[in-house]
Amino acid sequence: MDWTQRSAIVTGGAGGLGAATVRALDGLGLQVVVFDRALEAGEQLVGELGRGRAVGGDVNSDDDVNAAIAAASGLAPLAVVVNVAGGGAGGRTLSRDNVPMAMDPFRSTIELNTLGTFNVTRLCVAVMAGNEPDELGQRGVVVNTASIAGYEGQTGQVAYAASKAAILGMSLPLARDLAPVGIRVCAIAPGTMGTPLMQSAPEELKAKLVESIIFPKRMGLPDEFAHLVESIVTNPYLNGENIRLDGALRFPPK
């Protein structure tokens, strides 16, 4: 596919893994829409690149997502969406005082990570399905962001782990659903990534986070995440896969 004639949307594209992804896709020649609640930071990134668009909004708002789609389609046919936006609250199912976890933080984490990822995906692929296929029959690519917590969630991660496991569980059925219209779907499951937020943590905490990483003995780099996104986008035989990016880390219980 000639990526210089296509556009992309990156949710959560204003910082960390998202911003690195925006830069990588821009480097492929795609016109990129930075879709993030942090509109000012998105506009700053677009200004740095000298092209693309920034759109502020919520991944669970159809109006906001459609505004991002319209912005991308105004630049070039939308062919790539990378769902990076996410987060969520921690908390044990049962506290040390035997108090059950409140439902609100669990619900909000599922809404942001799982429902938000699916909402953006479903609306974007409806537009991608109208693209002219390339010589391989491709019309678009979806890359979702899960976490290795979706495989081995730690104590206090029940909401986050559940939300990311759901994203992992979506990859194959999404790929199967979208095969008739030539849209590929993969997910990345990062381990401990050295985003600006993580790098701002106290040194003692950072050392503990790196303890269980096998090799390289460090946090992952946002550019390494972006490089994997680029590989998925440009390799037409990658489909329906969940790919770990973690330096062979397996989360311990705590």
PADREN-500231 format. One record per residue (C-alpha): residue in one letter; residue number from 1; z, y, x. Coordinates in Angstrom, 1 decimal. Each point is the difference from the previous one (the first is absolute). Example, Ala and Ser with C-alpha at 12.3 -4.5 7.8 and 13.67 -1.06 7.14 Angstrom:
ATOM   rest    nr       c3       c2       c1
ATOM      a     1      7.8     -4.5     12.3
ATOM      s     2     -0.7      3.4      1.4
***
This chain:
ATOM   rest    nr       c3       c2       c1
ATOM      m     1      0.0      0.0      0.0
ATOM      d     2     -0.8      3.5      1.2
ATOM      w     3      3.5      1.5     -0.1
ATOM      t     4     -1.3      3.4      0.9
ATOM      q     5     -1.4      0.1     -3.6
ATOM      r     6      3.3     -1.1     -1.7
ATOM      s     7      3.4      1.5     -0.9
ATOM      a     8      3.5     -1.5      0.1
ATOM      i     9      3.4      0.7     -1.5
ATOM      v    10      3.2     -0.5      1.9
ATOM      t    11      3.2      0.1     -2.1
ATOM      g    12      3.0      1.2      2.0
ATOM      g    13     -2.6      1.4      2.4
ATOM      a    14      1.9      3.1      1.1
ATOM      g    15      2.3     -1.7      2.6
ATOM      g    16      0.9     -3.0      2.0
ATOM      l    17     -2.1     -3.1     -0.6
ATOM      g    18     -2.1      1.9     -2.6
ATOM      a    19     -1.0      2.9      2.3
ATOM      a    20     -1.0     -2.4      2.8
ATOM      t    21     -2.1     -1.8     -2.5
ATOM      v    22     -1.7      3.2     -1.2
ATOM      r    23     -0.9      0.8      3.6
ATOM      a    24     -1.4     -3.5      0.6
ATOM      l    25     -2.2      0.1     -3.1
ATOM      d    26     -1.1      3.5      0.8
ATOM      g    27     -1.0     -1.4      3.4
ATOM      l    28     -2.2     -2.6     -1.7
ATOM      g    29     -1.8      2.9     -1.7
ATOM      l    30      1.5     -0.3     -3.5
ATOM      q    31      0.9      3.1     -1.9
ATOM      v    32      3.7     -0.5     -0.7
ATOM      v    33      2.2      1.2     -2.8
ATOM      v    34      3.7      0.3      0.9
ATOM      f    35      1.9     -0.8     -3.2
ATOM      d    36      3.7      0.7      0.4
ATOM      r    37      2.9      1.7     -1.7
ATOM      a    38      0.3      2.1      3.2
ATOM      l    39     -3.1      2.2     -0.8
ATOM      e    40      0.7      2.5      2.8
ATOM      a    41      0.2     -2.6      2.7
ATOM      g    42     -3.2     -1.6     -1.4
ATOM      e    43     -1.8      3.4      0.1
ATOM      q    44      1.2      0.4      3.6
ATOM      l    45     -1.5     -3.4      1.0
ATOM      v    46     -3.3      0.8     -1.7
ATOM      g    47     -0.1      3.4      1.7
ATOM      e    48      0.6     -1.8      3.3
ATOM      l    49     -3.0     -2.4     -0.6
ATOM      g    50     -2.2      2.8     -1.3
ATOM      r    51     -1.2     -2.0     -3.0
ATOM      g    52      1.2     -2.1     -2.9
ATOM      r    53      2.3      1.1     -2.8
ATOM      a    54      3.7      0.0     -0.8
ATOM      v    55      1.3     -0.8     -3.5
ATOM      g    56      3.6      0.1     -1.0
ATOM      g    57      1.3     -2.4     -2.6
ATOM      d    58      1.8     -3.2     -1.1
ATOM      v    59     -1.5     -3.4      0.4
ATOM      n    60      1.3     -1.0     -3.5
ATOM      s    61     -1.7      3.0     -1.7
ATOM      d    62     -3.5     -0.9     -1.2
ATOM      d    63     -0.8      3.7     -0.1
ATOM      d    64      1.0      0.5      3.6
ATOM      v    65     -1.8     -3.1      1.2
ATOM      n    66     -3.1      1.0     -1.9
ATOM      a    67      0.1      3.4      1.7
ATOM      a    68      0.0     -1.7      3.4
ATOM      i    69     -2.9     -2.2     -1.1
ATOM      a    70     -1.9      3.0     -1.2
ATOM      a    71      0.6      1.8      3.3
ATOM      a    72     -1.2     -3.0      2.0
ATOM      s    73     -3.0     -0.6     -2.2
ATOM      g    74     -0.9      3.7      0.4
ATOM      l    75     -0.3     -0.6      3.8
ATOM      a    76     -1.9     -3.4     -0.1
ATOM      p    77      0.1     -3.3     -2.0
ATOM      l    78      3.6     -1.4      0.2
ATOM      a    79      0.0     -3.3      1.9
ATOM      v    80      3.4     -0.3      1.6
ATOM      v    81      3.6      0.4     -1.3
ATOM      v    82      3.0     -0.6      2.2
ATOM      n    83      3.3     -0.2     -1.8
ATOM      v    84      2.7      1.1      2.4
ATOM      a    85      2.4      2.0     -2.3
ATOM      g    86      3.3     -1.8     -0.5
ATOM      g    87      3.7     -0.1      0.7
ATOM      g    88      3.0     -0.9     -2.0
ATOM      a    89      3.8     -0.2     -0.1
ATOM      g    90      2.1     -2.6      1.6
ATOM      g    91      3.0     -1.8     -1.6
ATOM      r    92      1.5     -3.4     -0.4
ATOM      t    93     -0.3     -2.0     -3.2
ATOM      l    94      3.8     -0.1     -0.1
ATOM      s    95      2.2      2.4      1.9
ATOM      r    96      3.0     -1.0      2.1
ATOM      d    97      2.0      1.1     -3.1
ATOM      n    98     -2.0     -2.3     -2.2
ATOM      v    99     -1.8      2.8     -1.7
ATOM      p   100     -3.6     -0.9     -1.0
ATOM      m   101     -2.8      2.1      1.3
ATOM      a   102     -1.2      2.7     -2.3
ATOM      m   103     -3.4     -0.5     -1.6
ATOM      d   104     -1.4      3.5      0.7
ATOM      p   105     -0.5     -0.4      3.7
ATOM      f   106     -1.5     -3.4     -0.4
ATOM      r   107     -2.3      1.2     -2.7
ATOM      s   108     -1.1      3.1      1.9
ATOM      t   109     -0.8     -2.0      3.1
ATOM      i   110     -2.2     -2.4     -2.0
ATOM      e   111     -1.7      3.0     -1.7
ATOM      l   112     -0.7      1.8      3.3
ATOM      n   113     -1.1     -3.0      2.1
ATOM      t   114     -1.4     -2.6     -2.4
ATOM      l   115     -1.1      1.9     -3.0
ATOM      g   116     -1.3      3.0      2.0
ATOM      t   117     -2.0     -2.2      2.3
ATOM      f   118     -1.6     -1.8     -3.0
ATOM      n   119     -0.6      3.2     -1.9
ATOM      v   120     -1.9      1.6      2.8
ATOM      t   121     -1.9     -3.2      0.6
ATOM      r   122     -1.1     -0.6     -3.6
ATOM      l   123     -1.2      3.6     -0.5
ATOM      c   124     -1.9      0.1      3.4
ATOM      v   125     -1.8     -3.3     -0.4
ATOM      a   126     -1.3      1.0     -3.4
ATOM      v   127     -1.9      2.8      1.8
ATOM      m   128     -1.0     -2.1      3.1
ATOM      a   129     -1.5     -2.6     -2.3
ATOM      g   130     -2.8      2.5     -0.8
ATOM      n   131     -1.0      0.4      3.6
ATOM      e   132     -3.3     -1.3      1.3
ATOM      p   133      0.8     -3.2      2.0
ATOM      d   134     -0.8     -0.2      3.7
ATOM      e   135     -2.2     -2.8      1.4
ATOM      l   136      3.1     -2.4     -0.2
ATOM      g   137      0.7      0.9     -3.6
ATOM      q   138      3.1      2.1      0.9
ATOM      r   139      0.9      3.0     -2.2
ATOM      g   140      3.5      0.7      1.3
ATOM      v   141      3.2     -1.0      1.8
ATOM      v   142      3.6      0.2     -1.0
ATOM      v   143      2.8     -0.2      2.6
ATOM      n   144      3.6     -0.2     -1.3
ATOM      t   145      3.2      0.4      1.9
ATOM      a   146      2.7     -2.6     -0.4
ATOM      s   147      2.8     -0.8      2.5
ATOM      i   148      1.4     -3.0      1.8
ATOM      a   149      3.0      0.6     -2.3
ATOM      g   150     -2.3     -1.5     -2.7
ATOM      y   151      0.3     -3.3      2.0
ATOM      e   152      3.6      0.2      1.4
ATOM      g   153      1.9      2.7     -1.8
ATOM      q   154      3.3      0.9      1.6
ATOM      t   155      3.4      0.5     -1.6
ATOM      g   156     -0.1      3.1     -2.1
ATOM      q   157     -3.8      0.0     -0.3
ATOM      v   158     -0.3     -1.9     -3.3
ATOM      a   159     -1.9      2.8     -1.8
ATOM      y   160     -2.3      0.9      3.0
ATOM      a   161     -0.7     -3.6      0.8
ATOM      a   162     -0.9     -0.9     -3.6
ATOM      s   163     -2.3      3.0     -0.2
ATOM      k   164     -1.8     -0.9      3.3
ATOM      a   165     -0.2     -3.7     -0.9
ATOM      a   166     -1.8      1.0     -3.1
ATOM      i   167     -2.6      1.9      2.0
ATOM      l   168     -0.5     -3.1      2.2
ATOM      g   169     -0.4     -2.1     -3.2
ATOM      m   170     -2.7      2.3     -1.3
ATOM      s   171     -2.4     -0.4      2.9
ATOM      l   172     -1.7     -3.2     -0.9
ATOM      p   173     -0.3      0.5     -3.7
ATOM      l   174     -1.2      3.5      0.6
ATOM      a   175     -2.6     -1.3      2.4
ATOM      r   176     -1.0     -2.6     -2.6
ATOM      d   177     -0.1      2.5     -2.8
ATOM      l   178     -2.2      2.4      1.9
ATOM      a   179     -2.4     -2.4      1.7
ATOM      p   180     -2.6      0.3     -2.7
ATOM      v   181     -0.3      3.7      0.7
ATOM      g   182      0.0     -0.3      3.8
ATOM      i   183      3.4      1.5      0.7
ATOM      r   184      2.3     -1.5      2.7
ATOM      v   185      3.8      0.1      0.0
ATOM      c   186      2.5     -0.6      2.8
ATOM      a   187      3.6      1.0      0.7
ATOM      i   188      1.8      0.8      3.2
ATOM      a   189      3.7     -1.0      0.4
ATOM      p   190      1.4      2.2      2.7
ATOM      g   191      3.2     -0.7      1.8
ATOM      t   192      2.1      2.7      1.6
ATOM      m   193     -2.4      2.9      0.5
ATOM      g   194      0.7      3.1      2.1
ATOM      t   195     -0.8      2.6     -2.5
ATOM      p   196      1.3      3.6      0.6
ATOM      l   197      2.9     -0.8     -2.4
ATOM      m   198      1.0     -3.2      1.9
ATOM      q   199     -0.3      1.8      3.3
ATOM      s   200      2.4      2.6     -1.2
ATOM      a   201      2.8     -2.6     -0.5
ATOM      p   202      2.9     -0.2      2.4
ATOM      e   203     -0.7     -1.9      3.3
ATOM      e   204      2.6     -2.7     -0.8
ATOM      l   205     -1.7     -0.8     -3.3
ATOM      k   206     -3.5      0.0      1.5
ATOM      a   207      1.3     -2.5      2.7
ATOM      k   208      1.4     -2.3     -2.7
ATOM      l   209     -3.3      0.2     -1.9
ATOM      v   210     -2.0     -1.1      3.0
ATOM      e   211      2.4     -2.9      0.9
ATOM      s   212     -1.7     -2.7     -1.9
ATOM      i   213     -3.6      1.0      0.8
ATOM      i   214     -1.5     -2.6      2.2
ATOM      f   215     -2.9      1.8      1.8
ATOM      p   216     -0.8      2.8      0.6
ATOM      k   217      3.7      0.9      0.1
ATOM      r   218     -0.4      3.2     -1.9
ATOM      m   219     -0.8      1.4     -3.4
ATOM      g   220     -3.6     -0.1     -1.2
ATOM      l   221     -2.0      3.1      0.3
ATOM      p   222     -1.6      1.8     -3.0
ATOM      d   223     -3.3     -0.1      1.9
ATOM      e   224      0.3     -3.8      0.2
ATOM      f   225      0.4     -0.2     -3.8
ATOM      a   226     -3.1      2.3     -0.4
ATOM      h   227     -2.0     -2.2      2.4
ATOM      l   228      0.7     -3.0     -2.2
ATOM      v   229     -1.1      2.0     -3.1
ATOM      e   230     -3.2      0.9      1.8
ATOM      s   231     -0.6     -3.7      0.9
ATOM      i   232      0.5     -1.1     -3.6
ATOM      v   233     -2.4      2.8     -1.2
ATOM      t   234     -2.7     -0.9      2.5
ATOM      n   235      0.2     -3.8      0.0
ATOM      p   236     -1.8     -1.2     -3.1
ATOM      y   237      1.4     -3.5      0.2
ATOM      l   238      3.6      1.1     -0.3
ATOM      n   239      1.1     -0.5     -3.7
ATOM      g   240      3.0     -1.1     -1.9
ATOM      e   241      2.2     -0.1      3.1
ATOM      n   242      3.5      1.2      0.7
ATOM      i   243      0.2      0.9      3.7
ATOM      r   244      3.3      0.4      1.8
ATOM      l   245      0.3      2.8      2.6
ATOM      d   246      3.4     -0.5      1.5
ATOM      g   247      0.1     -1.1      3.7
ATOM      a   248      1.0     -3.5     -1.2
ATOM      l   249      3.2      1.5     -1.6
ATOM      r   250      1.7     -2.1     -2.7
ATOM      f   251      2.7      2.0     -1.8
ATOM      p   252      3.5     -1.4      0.5
ATOM      p   253      2.3     -0.1     -3.1
ATOM      k   254      1.5      3.4      1.0
***
